[in-house]
Amino acid sequence: HEAQAYRVLGEIHASTDFSIAVDYLAKSLAIMQQIKARNEEGETELSWGRACGGHGDIAQARAHLARAAEIFEALGTERYLEWTREALASLETPTTESWQTKEDTNGSINDRTL
């Protein structure tokens, strides 16, 4: 799926070239919104929020993570809602470990608070 590929590319570039990461994440989000893929839209908001947090843009991180939380709560996507809440909490007390990349159980790359 093209939009998922853009999200993963955004995640990959988040720590090395933030502007490229934002471009990929914006493309992913636009497609997800267009096709009304709400859960994947939330995943992209979560990834974008983590990228912003890792880049030090706390206000944008909170905005993206809040949108992700709203989506996951509305859909009842508990696991992603938990990860989103953890990412929001880590903005209050950021650590180096908070933004390390982990492999999700389905093989996609996701940043999660340890």
C-alpha positions as CSV (number, residue, x, y, z in Angstrom):
1,H,0.0,0.0,0.0
2,E,1.5,3.3,-1.1
3,A,0.4,5.3,2.0
4,Q,1.9,2.7,4.3
5,A,5.2,2.9,2.4
6,Y,5.3,6.6,2.7
7,R,4.7,6.3,6.5
8,V,7.6,3.8,6.9
9,L,9.8,6.0,4.8
10,G,8.9,8.9,7.0
11,E,9.8,6.8,10.1
12,I,13.1,5.8,8.6
13,H,14.1,9.4,7.7
14,A,12.8,11.0,11.0
15,S,16.2,10.8,12.8
16,T,18.4,11.7,9.8
17,D,16.4,14.2,7.6
18,F,13.4,15.6,9.3
19,S,12.2,17.6,6.3
20,I,12.1,14.5,4.1
21,A,10.4,12.6,6.9
22,V,7.7,15.3,7.1
23,D,7.1,15.1,3.3
24,Y,6.6,11.4,3.4
25,L,4.4,11.5,6.5
26,A,2.3,14.3,4.9
27,K,1.8,12.2,1.8
28,S,0.9,9.2,3.8
29,L,-1.7,11.2,5.9
30,A,-3.3,12.7,2.8
31,I,-3.8,9.3,1.2
32,M,-5.1,7.8,4.4
33,Q,-7.6,10.6,4.8
34,Q,-8.7,10.4,1.2
35,I,-9.4,6.7,1.4
36,K,-10.8,7.1,4.9
37,A,-8.4,4.5,6.4
38,R,-8.9,5.8,9.9
39,N,-6.7,3.3,11.8
40,E,-3.8,3.9,9.4
41,E,-4.4,7.6,9.6
42,G,-4.0,7.3,13.3
43,E,-0.8,5.3,12.8
44,T,0.6,8.0,10.6
45,E,-0.3,10.7,13.2
46,L,1.4,8.6,15.8
47,S,4.6,8.3,13.7
48,W,4.5,12.0,12.9
49,G,4.1,12.9,16.5
50,R,7.0,10.7,17.5
51,A,9.1,12.2,14.7
52,C,8.3,15.7,15.9
53,G,9.1,14.8,19.5
54,G,12.4,13.3,18.5
55,H,13.2,16.5,16.5
56,G,12.3,18.6,19.6
57,D,9.1,20.1,18.3
58,I,7.0,19.3,21.3
59,A,4.0,21.4,20.3
60,Q,3.6,19.7,17.0
61,A,4.3,16.3,18.6
62,R,1.5,16.9,21.0
63,A,-0.9,18.0,18.2
64,H,-0.2,14.9,16.1
65,L,-0.3,12.5,19.1
66,A,-3.6,14.1,20.3
67,R,-5.1,13.5,16.8
68,A,-3.8,9.9,16.9
69,A,-5.3,9.3,20.4
70,E,-8.7,10.7,19.2
71,I,-8.7,8.3,16.3
72,F,-7.6,5.2,18.2
73,E,-10.1,6.0,21.0
74,A,-13.0,6.4,18.6
75,L,-12.0,3.1,16.9
76,G,-11.3,1.2,20.1
77,T,-7.7,0.4,18.9
78,E,-6.4,-0.2,22.4
79,R,-2.8,-1.2,21.6
80,Y,-2.1,1.9,19.5
81,L,-4.0,4.1,22.0
82,E,-1.7,2.8,24.7
83,W,1.4,3.5,22.6
84,T,0.1,7.0,21.8
85,R,-0.5,7.8,25.5
86,E,3.0,6.5,26.3
87,A,4.5,8.8,23.6
88,L,2.5,11.8,25.0
89,A,3.8,11.0,28.5
90,S,7.3,10.8,27.3
91,L,7.1,14.4,26.0
92,E,6.8,15.4,29.7
93,T,10.0,13.6,30.6
94,P,11.9,12.8,27.4
95,T,14.8,10.4,27.5
96,T,17.1,9.1,24.8
97,E,15.5,5.7,25.1
98,S,12.0,7.1,24.5
99,W,12.6,7.6,20.8
100,Q,14.5,4.4,19.9
101,T,13.1,2.4,17.0
102,K,11.5,-0.9,17.7
103,E,10.1,-3.6,15.4
104,D,6.4,-4.1,15.7
105,T,4.9,-7.6,15.9
106,N,3.8,-7.3,12.3
107,G,7.3,-6.4,11.1
108,S,6.8,-2.7,10.6
109,I,9.1,-0.2,12.2
110,N,7.5,1.9,15.0
111,D,9.0,4.1,17.6
112,R,7.7,3.3,21.0
113,T,8.5,4.4,24.5
114,L,10.4,1.7,26.3
